[in-house]
């Protein structure tokens, strides 16, 4: 019988396609008190290291323990004093100064059977009372009674958008398990990882990435941008807005990457307010670099990683977003005026790379030396499924089965001229690792393909909250995280309920796009999204971000 494939002359190969590849060497990492280290399998350990740049000193460590009021049953309450003891010792061990030995321990019950409005009001009073009493405390460790995204989101919205304070949240059960291990003499990286979060939220750097011959063109006049847009979820009302973020580095090591956030028409992928957002990022870079270097400057190079756009939108990104970024620099130039250094150019050179993970390409090793040991400790057995595909290797159990971090594919399955590439930069903990696909769509800086690959790989090791190479580069990853934070802020705004109550109403003659734009603009300027209006400095620009301005130069969102 003639099959459809035979009729068309197709022949489907049953074995995987073999493609040429190379593996980039992991960048070397510098801590505060040790020689540079090269991570093994894209991972490193913070224990017994000093942070390369400790954050600003804390007067006291503050801990807020939340628990549910009766009649709900609860496990025994956590020993907060023991948590504080371990945290203080570890923070100091990494170089963070805590002036007073005695911590502030604050226990509060949270309401259970309340309306959402009453629940948020009581939660706000808990943190308002705590931070009013200890006004010099910029952040607190919060112990949650259970894993709850709703509680986590409410805490972040209250503290960041209304109180200008930061929090680090952890679960009570997790802490109890860690303390039990420590009591038995075991070691655990938990408190070191906790210290890492304290450090970057206090303005410090955990580590720096050393420069090599391929990344040396990243100089002190370069800013890293990351952009992303997250859209309404399935089931959301037509009027629900999309959330756009633009993050930008403010230090020469590209570790601290604060950002800007806006609401825009639902399902619109292009960042509509990127001109003002990029202006904010240029002014933040200028403000932070001027603290050490004298007069204000503006970056002369922009390396922009844009997350989540399809191939059909590449030209639109160039025409609209990149043009707007250039105008954002001009606006910042005008705002700074006579405060600028004489040699500052008005418009920077821009290189844009689109980063994507929503593809179906998967890469597998051909031999044992192309993968790495599994953490399972099992004996090796043959994997029959992959033997059928031409990969006779011992990996099941003893070996992870994923390719080593740093794999680059730049041939056969990529464009022959555009310089796109796949990079698998991380140690996949579970399942088959998924690489990121990077596609340069503009390159005014004139970086070579090798330089773009090396810089991108380096930026996978620059994500402040992690002790691993992440799955795609930090600017794009941070932009995604900031959009997630925006989704938490927007969570209490129930568009379906408002539509049912007639609070969101589309005009009879109003088209869908006009309706979505009107709702997004109304919400962007509402008290729900922005607690109060203020201005940035320098530049005297209107403040449009939902968080308080005191947090403008901090990565509070991760």
Phi, psi and omega in degrees: 000131181282121180275166178300320180296317180297320181297327180269354180079022180271144174230114183271122179282133183273346179261156179294150178287131177268128182233147176292145183213165172221161179240121178281140177288137179300141178293154178276143186247135181251124171258184187280337188226010183227158173299162179300143179237147175256116184299140173267128181054040174058036182213148178213165185245132181276343187298138180063033173236154171261139175295144184293331176216096180297145177290176183296152185296150172256135175291314178215155171274128179249132179233128175250115178261120180257139177214155181280140177285155177299153021266008180294135178287146181216148174295167179306144184292146184288146176281092184294329179296322179289323174300313180298318181300313180292321180294314181298315180299318182288318178301313179295323179298330179270359174106001179277130181276126171239113192291317184255140181288326185278122179279167173261115181248120188229111181256136180215142172272151179246149184292152180246303186259074182227163169290163181299320181296316178294320180299311181293324180295317179291322178295320178297318181298325178300310184282329177297315179297316181297310185283337172291321180290321181240068188294337181279356183272113184282337181207161181222150171275126182247125179261116182271144181289337180197172176285116183210110179294325180296317179293316179302312181297319180296318179297316181295318180296316182294310186288323186273322185266343183241330186248352181058038179235161180246155178223153171238119187256141173213157184272145181299315182297321178298314179296320179300317179297317180296315180297323178297318178298316181295320178299331180272005177092002180279160176254151180209139182281004188304309185289332173292319177293327175294318178298324177303315180293319175301317188296310184286335175284342174266010175090012181263173175242128178289315183211164171239152176260125181289148182275141172236187187296335182271345182245006185291344178284351171281094185253188185290353179257019182247139173242140175262127174250149169224134182230146179201157174226130175249141190251165178304149180279165178300130181098346177290155179294153178308326185281349183300126183282160167276161182240123182248139178230150171221119178252153181211136180293153180230015180217158184290348180263356177059040179259316181269116187230077174288175187208183177234152186220139179219156168263145177211176184307137180302136178073009176273122186275325180288135181287111190285326184255032186291338177298306179292324179295317178292325176299316176302317182291322177295318180292323177295317177300316180296317181295316184286324179283334181290339181300329182251337191250012175088237185293162179292144174229168171235147180296144180264346178229138175237122172250110190250117175260116183255122185264141162079030176245148180274168183300327182290348183255001183302313182293324178295322176300315179297313186290322187256302186291313183291324175297318180293325177297319176299319178290329176297321176295319178297321179294320177294321178300315179293321181295322182282329173053235184290349179282353182279148172295148188299327187274003185289128176278150184285323183237128182277166169279137185240129169242128183240130178235123177276129180250129181220146176236358182270068177225173186248011178283130176230142184240136182233149178285154177263341183214169183300324184283359177261357175241195186212163186299144174278156177273002184283331181077012181280161176284150183287142172224156181287146179256099186298326183299320181275339174298324178296336181262014175089018182238084181273084182227150177274107180218339187295112180098298186281327180246152184293319180095348174268159177291155179295145176303141181105000180297132177235129173245119183229015184218165175070303183257010178245172180292138184292342186233338190278348176081018178285159183203158172258137178228122173255102193258356190237164173269106182289116184287323184218134177077190181279126180297142180247120182283165173259145179253123182247131184229106176291127179246350174203141185215064179293331180293332179083032178288142175284166178301319179295323179292317179297318179297315182293319179295316179298317178298316179301318183290346173286346179255008186252011181279114190305317185282358188247151171249031180218160166289131183269171191283339169210165198297149190304316181301314179293321180296317179294321178299320177296318179296321180292323175298321177298319177297319176299323177295323175297317179298322185279347189305323183285348179273098185269101184293324180294319179294320180292323177294319180296328181269004178079010180282335172245115184223125179273131179295153183300323181262002186276125178285159184303314184295320179293322178296313180297320179295318181297315181294317180298317180293320178297315182291322179302325182262006184273162178293338177296321184269316180240118185293321178203158180267145175208185180234153177275167179214131358280170176115338177054045180264152179294135180277122185241000181275149185287336180276163180292149186295337178300340183260012191294336183249022185235144174276064182288343193273001180241000000 
